[in-house]
């Protein structure tokens, strides 16, 4: 798809930053919110999920979510959850800077979307392998942004712009010819659909590779090029999504749920669930049902 706006003509401009402390009660928050900017959110602790229509994405601890203004939804925040958040806009880059402290002249009504800028679809949940660099960037921006320092704010814009460029380079299918890129979504979708239907069988990456007729290593490299994360990360997230759905919507006990999502025992299921959400399955179920 040709770019409607050259990416070099636009730059991210930070609107606000948040360091959210734990709350006693579960609550819900609109995203992107009143400012209608882009949102980058880092889940630190506890239960967080983003709901857009009927689609609900569970955010594990230290997982990142990037949302475009046109894709409004709601952030569900469990009691005790913590996160960091950046709100920003994509604005025309000034041709000349008279100083470090600049502000867009007016809101950008025709600002480009993620497909126009980068060829990416949002909302985007970023893989665990990017957590360390991303967490470092968000922490620095949140700590510096509210200081009365024009140079510090300029550095915050620069950090965010560099991080976005880094993400785009890893998410877009690089080095693929047009014919290959056009056919990739078919086998990616087939592999993911099969994985979701086969979680209870303990499906592995090699099974997905065999399904689409590829060697495991070649499948892994191609999948990472398209999705930006390892197939194992997709399987782990699919198991978590299914487990949360079963805990919330069925009366099944933990043993049955553990088997359904592909865990060998309740202990391994509980350990993995707590690692990804910060809560035990039982506590997560109680909080979800009490918040209805």
C-alpha positions as a Markdown table, in Angstrom:
| # | Residue | x | y | z |
|---|---|---|---|---|
| 1 | Unk | 0.0 | 0.0 | 0.0 |
| 2 | Unk | 1.5 | 3.4 | -1.0 |
| 3 | Unk | 2.0 | 5.9 | 1.9 |
| 4 | Unk | -0.5 | 8.8 | 1.8 |
| 5 | Unk | 1.8 | 10.8 | 4.0 |
| 6 | Unk | 5.6 | 10.4 | 3.9 |
| 7 | Unk | 6.6 | 8.9 | 7.3 |
| 8 | Unk | 9.5 | 11.5 | 7.5 |
| 9 | Unk | 7.0 | 14.3 | 7.6 |
| 10 | Unk | 5.4 | 13.2 | 10.8 |
| 11 | Unk | 6.7 | 12.6 | 14.3 |
| 12 | Unk | 5.2 | 11.4 | 17.6 |
| 13 | Unk | 4.4 | 14.2 | 20.1 |
| 14 | Unk | 3.7 | 13.2 | 23.7 |
| 15 | Unk | 0.5 | 14.5 | 25.3 |
| 16 | Unk | 0.7 | 13.0 | 28.7 |
| 17 | Unk | 2.3 | 10.2 | 30.8 |
| 18 | Unk | 0.8 | 8.2 | 33.7 |
| 19 | Unk | 2.3 | 6.0 | 36.5 |
| 20 | Unk | -0.8 | 4.2 | 37.7 |
| 21 | Unk | -0.8 | 3.0 | 41.4 |
| 22 | Unk | -2.9 | 0.0 | 42.6 |
| 23 | Unk | -6.6 | 0.7 | 43.2 |
| 24 | Unk | -8.7 | -1.2 | 45.7 |
| 25 | Unk | -11.6 | -1.8 | 43.3 |
| 26 | Unk | -11.8 | -3.2 | 39.8 |
| 27 | Unk | -12.6 | -0.4 | 37.3 |
| 28 | Unk | -12.9 | 0.3 | 33.6 |
| 29 | Unk | -11.2 | 3.1 | 31.5 |
| 30 | Unk | -11.8 | 4.2 | 28.0 |
| 31 | Unk | -8.9 | 4.1 | 25.6 |
| 32 | Unk | -7.6 | 6.2 | 23.9 |
| 33 | Unk | -9.7 | 8.6 | 26.1 |
| 34 | Unk | -10.7 | 12.2 | 25.9 |
| 35 | Unk | -7.4 | 13.4 | 24.3 |
| 36 | Unk | -8.0 | 10.9 | 21.4 |
| 37 | Unk | -4.3 | 10.3 | 21.1 |
| 38 | Unk | -2.4 | 7.1 | 20.5 |
| 39 | Unk | -1.8 | 5.0 | 23.6 |
| 40 | Unk | 1.2 | 2.9 | 24.6 |
| 41 | Unk | 0.6 | 0.9 | 27.8 |
| 42 | Unk | 3.0 | -1.3 | 29.8 |
| 43 | Unk | 1.4 | -3.8 | 32.2 |
| 44 | Unk | 3.4 | -4.1 | 35.3 |
| 45 | Unk | 1.4 | -6.1 | 37.8 |
| 46 | Unk | -2.1 | -7.6 | 38.3 |
| 47 | Unk | -4.9 | -8.2 | 35.8 |
| 48 | Unk | -5.3 | -5.9 | 32.8 |
| 49 | Unk | -7.2 | -6.5 | 29.6 |
| 50 | Unk | -8.2 | -4.4 | 26.5 |
| 51 | Unk | -11.7 | -4.9 | 25.1 |
| 52 | Unk | -12.7 | -3.7 | 21.6 |
| 53 | Unk | -16.2 | -4.7 | 20.8 |
| 54 | Unk | -16.4 | -8.5 | 21.5 |
| 55 | Unk | -12.7 | -9.0 | 21.2 |
| 56 | Unk | -10.8 | -9.0 | 24.6 |
| 57 | Unk | -7.0 | -9.1 | 24.8 |
| 58 | Unk | -5.5 | -10.2 | 28.1 |
| 59 | Unk | -2.2 | -8.4 | 29.0 |
| 60 | Unk | 0.3 | -10.4 | 30.9 |
| 61 | Unk | 2.8 | -8.8 | 33.3 |
| 62 | Unk | 5.3 | -6.6 | 31.4 |
| 63 | Unk | 3.4 | -7.0 | 28.1 |
| 64 | Unk | 2.9 | -3.9 | 25.9 |
| 65 | Unk | -0.2 | -2.6 | 24.1 |
| 66 | Unk | -0.2 | 0.0 | 21.3 |
| 67 | Unk | -3.6 | 1.4 | 20.3 |
| 68 | Unk | -4.6 | 3.9 | 17.6 |
| 69 | Unk | -7.2 | 6.6 | 18.2 |
| 70 | Unk | -9.6 | 5.1 | 15.6 |
| 71 | Unk | -9.6 | 1.8 | 17.5 |
| 72 | Unk | -11.3 | 2.9 | 20.7 |
| 73 | Unk | -12.0 | 0.3 | 23.4 |
| 74 | Unk | -11.9 | -0.1 | 27.2 |
| 75 | Unk | -9.1 | -1.1 | 29.5 |
| 76 | Unk | -10.3 | -3.4 | 32.3 |
| 77 | Unk | -8.2 | -2.9 | 35.4 |
| 78 | Unk | -8.3 | -5.5 | 38.2 |
| 79 | Unk | -7.9 | -4.5 | 41.8 |
| 80 | Unk | -4.2 | -4.0 | 42.6 |
| 81 | Unk | -3.1 | -3.7 | 39.0 |
| 82 | Unk | -0.2 | -1.3 | 38.1 |
| 83 | Unk | 0.9 | 0.0 | 34.7 |
| 84 | Unk | 2.7 | 2.8 | 32.9 |
| 85 | Unk | 1.1 | 4.7 | 30.0 |
| 86 | Unk | 2.1 | 7.2 | 27.3 |
| 87 | Unk | -0.5 | 9.2 | 25.3 |
| 88 | Unk | 0.9 | 10.7 | 22.1 |
| 89 | Unk | -0.2 | 12.1 | 18.8 |
| 90 | Unk | 1.4 | 11.8 | 15.4 |
| 91 | Unk | 1.9 | 15.4 | 14.2 |
| 92 | Unk | 3.6 | 17.1 | 11.2 |
| 93 | Unk | 7.3 | 17.5 | 12.0 |
| 94 | Unk | 8.3 | 21.2 | 12.2 |
| 95 | Unk | 10.7 | 22.3 | 9.4 |
| 96 | Unk | 12.7 | 24.4 | 11.8 |
| 97 | Unk | 13.1 | 24.3 | 15.5 |
| 98 | Unk | 13.6 | 27.6 | 17.3 |
| 99 | Unk | 14.1 | 25.8 | 20.6 |
| 100 | Unk | 13.6 | 22.5 | 22.3 |
| 101 | Unk | 10.1 | 23.4 | 23.6 |
| 102 | Unk | 7.7 | 23.2 | 20.7 |
| 103 | Unk | 4.0 | 22.5 | 20.5 |
| 104 | Unk | 1.9 | 21.6 | 17.4 |
| 105 | Unk | 0.1 | 24.7 | 16.0 |
| 106 | Unk | -3.3 | 22.9 | 15.8 |
| 107 | Unk | -4.8 | 19.4 | 16.0 |
| 108 | Unk | -4.1 | 17.3 | 13.0 |
| 109 | Unk | -7.5 | 16.3 | 11.6 |
| 110 | Unk | -6.1 | 14.2 | 8.8 |
| 111 | Unk | -3.3 | 12.5 | 10.7 |
| 112 | Unk | -2.1 | 9.3 | 9.1 |
| 113 | Unk | -3.1 | 5.9 | 10.5 |
| 114 | Unk | -0.7 | 3.0 | 11.3 |
| 115 | Unk | -1.2 | 1.4 | 7.9 |
| 116 | Unk | -0.4 | 4.6 | 6.1 |
| 117 | Unk | 2.7 | 5.3 | 8.2 |
| 118 | Unk | 4.2 | 1.9 | 8.7 |
| 119 | Unk | 2.0 | -0.8 | 7.1 |
| 120 | Unk | 1.0 | -2.1 | 10.6 |
| 121 | Unk | -2.4 | -3.1 | 12.0 |
| 122 | Unk | -3.3 | -2.0 | 15.5 |
| 123 | Unk | -4.1 | -2.7 | 18.3 |
| 124 | Unk | -0.8 | -4.4 | 18.6 |
| 125 | Unk | 0.4 | -6.5 | 21.6 |
| 126 | Unk | 4.2 | -6.6 | 21.6 |
| 127 | Unk | 6.2 | -9.7 | 22.3 |
| 128 | Unk | 8.0 | -10.5 | 25.6 |
| 129 | Unk | 11.4 | -10.3 | 23.9 |
| 130 | Unk | 11.0 | -6.5 | 23.5 |
| 131 | Unk | 10.1 | -5.8 | 27.1 |
| 132 | Unk | 13.5 | -4.8 | 28.5 |
| 133 | Unk | 14.2 | -2.1 | 25.9 |
| 134 | Unk | 10.5 | -0.9 | 25.8 |
| 135 | Unk | 10.3 | -0.7 | 29.6 |
| 136 | Unk | 13.5 | 1.3 | 29.8 |
| 137 | Unk | 12.1 | 3.8 | 27.3 |
| 138 | Unk | 8.7 | 4.2 | 29.0 |
| 139 | Unk | 10.3 | 4.6 | 32.4 |
| 140 | Unk | 12.6 | 7.3 | 31.2 |
| 141 | Unk | 9.8 | 9.2 | 29.5 |
| 142 | Unk | 7.4 | 8.9 | 32.4 |
| 143 | Unk | 10.1 | 10.1 | 34.9 |
| 144 | Unk | 11.3 | 13.1 | 32.7 |
| 145 | Unk | 8.1 | 14.3 | 31.0 |
| 146 | Unk | 6.7 | 16.3 | 34.0 |
| 147 | Unk | 9.9 | 18.0 | 34.9 |
| 148 | Unk | 10.1 | 21.7 | 34.0 |
| 149 | Unk | 12.8 | 21.1 | 31.5 |
| 150 | Unk | 12.4 | 21.9 | 27.8 |
| 151 | Unk | 15.5 | 19.9 | 26.8 |
| 152 | Unk | 14.2 | 16.9 | 28.9 |
| 153 | Unk | 10.8 | 17.0 | 27.0 |
| 154 | Unk | 12.6 | 17.2 | 23.7 |
| 155 | Unk | 14.6 | 14.1 | 24.7 |
| 156 | Unk | 11.3 | 12.3 | 25.6 |
| 157 | Unk | 10.0 | 13.0 | 22.0 |
| 158 | Unk | 13.2 | 11.7 | 20.6 |
| 159 | Unk | 13.2 | 8.5 | 22.7 |
| 160 | Unk | 9.6 | 7.7 | 21.7 |
| 161 | Unk | 10.3 | 8.4 | 18.0 |
| 162 | Unk | 13.4 | 6.1 | 18.1 |
| 163 | Unk | 11.4 | 3.4 | 19.9 |
| 164 | Unk | 8.6 | 3.5 | 17.3 |
| 165 | Unk | 11.1 | 3.2 | 14.5 |
| 166 | Unk | 12.7 | 0.2 | 16.2 |
| 167 | Unk | 9.2 | -1.5 | 16.6 |
| 168 | Unk | 8.3 | -0.9 | 12.9 |
| 169 | Unk | 11.6 | -2.4 | 11.7 |
| 170 | Unk | 10.8 | -5.6 | 13.6 |
| 171 | Unk | 7.1 | -5.8 | 12.9 |
| 172 | Unk | 7.0 | -5.2 | 9.1 |
| 173 | Unk | 7.8 | -8.1 | 6.8 |
| 174 | Unk | 11.2 | -7.1 | 5.6 |
| 175 | Unk | 13.1 | -8.6 | 2.7 |
| 176 | Unk | 10.1 | -10.5 | 1.3 |
| 177 | Unk | 9.1 | -10.1 | -2.3 |
| 178 | Unk | 5.5 | -9.0 | -3.0 |
| 179 | Unk | 4.3 | -12.5 | -4.1 |
| 180 | Unk | 5.6 | -14.1 | -0.9 |
| 181 | Unk | 4.3 | -11.4 | 1.4 |
| 182 | Unk | 0.8 | -11.7 | -0.2 |
| 183 | Unk | 0.6 | -15.5 | 0.5 |
| 184 | Unk | 2.0 | -15.4 | 4.0 |
| 185 | Unk | -1.2 | -14.4 | 5.8 |
| 186 | Unk | -3.0 | -17.5 | 4.5 |
| 187 | Unk | -0.6 | -20.0 | 6.2 |
| 188 | Unk | -0.2 | -17.9 | 9.3 |
| 189 | Unk | -3.9 | -17.8 | 9.7 |
| 190 | Unk | -4.2 | -21.5 | 9.1 |
| 191 | Unk | -1.5 | -22.3 | 11.7 |
| 192 | Unk | -3.1 | -20.0 | 14.3 |
| 193 | Unk | -6.6 | -21.4 | 13.7 |
| 194 | Unk | -5.3 | -25.0 | 14.1 |
| 195 | Unk | -3.4 | -24.0 | 17.3 |
| 196 | Unk | -6.5 | -22.5 | 18.9 |
| 197 | Unk | -8.5 | -25.6 | 18.1 |
| 198 | Unk | -5.7 | -28.0 | 19.4 |
| 199 | Unk | -4.5 | -26.4 | 22.6 |
| 200 | Unk | -5.8 | -29.4 | 24.6 |
| 201 | Unk | -3.5 | -31.7 | 22.7 |
| 202 | Unk | -0.4 | -29.9 | 23.7 |
| 203 | Unk | 0.2 | -28.6 | 20.2 |
| 204 | Unk | 3.8 | -27.4 | 19.6 |
| 205 | Unk | 5.6 | -25.2 | 17.1 |
| 206 | Unk | 6.8 | -28.3 | 15.1 |
| 207 | Unk | 3.2 | -29.3 | 14.7 |
| 208 | Unk | 2.2 | -25.9 | 13.2 |
| 209 | Unk | 5.2 | -26.1 | 10.9 |
| 210 | Unk | 4.3 | -29.6 | 9.7 |
| 211 | Unk | 0.7 | -28.4 | 9.1 |
| 212 | Unk | 1.8 | -25.8 | 6.6 |
| 213 | Unk | 4.6 | -27.9 | 5.1 |
| 214 | Unk | 7.6 | -26.1 | 6.4 |
| 215 | Unk | 10.7 | -27.0 | 8.5 |
| 216 | Unk | 10.4 | -25.8 | 12.1 |
| 217 | Unk | 13.2 | -23.3 | 11.8 |
| 218 | Unk | 12.0 | -21.8 | 8.6 |
| 219 | Unk | 8.5 | -21.6 | 10.0 |
| 220 | Unk | 9.7 | -19.8 | 13.1 |
| 221 | Unk | 11.8 | -17.3 | 11.2 |
| 222 | Unk | 8.9 | -16.5 | 8.7 |
| 223 | Unk | 6.4 | -16.3 | 11.5 |
| 224 | Unk | 8.5 | -13.9 | 13.6 |
| 225 | Unk | 9.0 | -11.7 | 10.5 |
| 226 | Unk | 5.2 | -11.4 | 10.0 |
| 227 | Unk | 4.0 | -11.3 | 13.7 |
| 228 | Unk | 7.0 | -9.8 | 15.4 |
| 229 | Unk | 7.2 | -12.6 | 18.0 |
| 230 | Unk | 8.0 | -16.3 | 18.4 |
| 231 | Unk | 5.3 | -18.9 | 17.7 |
| 232 | Unk | 5.7 | -20.1 | 21.3 |
| 233 | Unk | 4.6 | -16.6 | 22.5 |
| 234 | Unk | 1.4 | -17.0 | 20.4 |
| 235 | Unk | 0.7 | -20.4 | 21.9 |
| 236 | Unk | 1.2 | -19.1 | 25.4 |
| 237 | Unk | -1.1 | -16.1 | 24.7 |
| 238 | Unk | -3.7 | -18.4 | 23.1 |
| 239 | Unk | -3.7 | -20.7 | 26.2 |
| 240 | Unk | -4.0 | -17.6 | 28.5 |
| 241 | Unk | -6.9 | -16.2 | 26.5 |
| 242 | Unk | -8.8 | -19.5 | 26.5 |
| 243 | Unk | -8.1 | -20.1 | 30.2 |
| 244 | Unk | -9.5 | -16.6 | 31.1 |
| 245 | Unk | -12.6 | -17.3 | 29.0 |
| 246 | Unk | -13.2 | -20.6 | 30.7 |
| 247 | Unk | -12.6 | -19.1 | 34.2 |
| 248 | Unk | -15.0 | -16.2 | 33.5 |
| 249 | Unk | -17.8 | -17.9 | 31.6 |
| 250 | Unk | -18.0 | -21.6 | 32.8 |
| 251 | Unk | -18.2 | -23.4 | 36.1 |
| 252 | Unk | -15.4 | -25.8 | 35.1 |
| 253 | Unk | -12.9 | -26.7 | 37.9 |
| 254 | Unk | -9.2 | -25.9 | 37.5 |
| 255 | Unk | -8.3 | -29.5 | 36.6 |
| 256 | Unk | -10.6 | -29.5 | 33.6 |
| 257 | Unk | -9.5 | -26.0 | 32.5 |
| 258 | Unk | -5.8 | -27.0 | 32.8 |
| 259 | Unk | -6.4 | -30.0 | 30.6 |
| 260 | Unk | -8.4 | -28.0 | 28.1 |
| 261 | Unk | -5.6 | -25.4 | 27.6 |
| 262 | Unk | -2.9 | -28.0 | 27.3 |
| 263 | Unk | -1.3 | -28.2 | 30.8 |
| 264 | Unk | -0.3 | -31.5 | 32.3 |
| 265 | Unk | -1.3 | -30.6 | 35.8 |
| 266 | Unk | -3.2 | -28.0 | 37.8 |
| 267 | Unk | 0.1 | -27.0 | 39.4 |
| 268 | Unk | 1.8 | -26.1 | 36.1 |
| 269 | Unk | -1.4 | -24.3 | 34.9 |
| 270 | Unk | -1.6 | -22.2 | 38.1 |
| 271 | Unk | 2.1 | -21.4 | 38.0 |
| 272 | Unk | 2.0 | -20.2 | 34.4 |
| 273 | Unk | -1.2 | -18.3 | 34.9 |
| 274 | Unk | 0.1 | -16.4 | 38.0 |
| 275 | Unk | 3.4 | -15.7 | 36.1 |
| 276 | Unk | 1.4 | -14.0 | 33.2 |
| 277 | Unk | -1.3 | -12.2 | 35.1 |
| 278 | Unk | 0.0 | -11.7 | 38.6 |
| 279 | Unk | -3.0 | -13.6 | 40.1 |
| 280 | Unk | -3.9 | -17.2 | 40.8 |
| 281 | Unk | -6.7 | -18.6 | 38.6 |
| 282 | Unk | -9.1 | -18.8 | 41.5 |
| 283 | Unk | -8.5 | -15.2 | 42.6 |
| 284 | Unk | -8.7 | -14.0 | 39.0 |
| 285 | Unk | -12.1 | -15.8 | 38.6 |
| 286 | Unk | -13.4 | -14.3 | 41.8 |
| 287 | Unk | -12.4 | -10.7 | 40.8 |
| 288 | Unk | -13.9 | -11.1 | 37.3 |
| 289 | Unk | -17.2 | -12.4 | 38.6 |
| 290 | Unk | -17.4 | -9.8 | 41.5 |
| 291 | Unk | -16.9 | -7.0 | 39.0 |
| 292 | Unk | -19.9 | -8.0 | 36.8 |
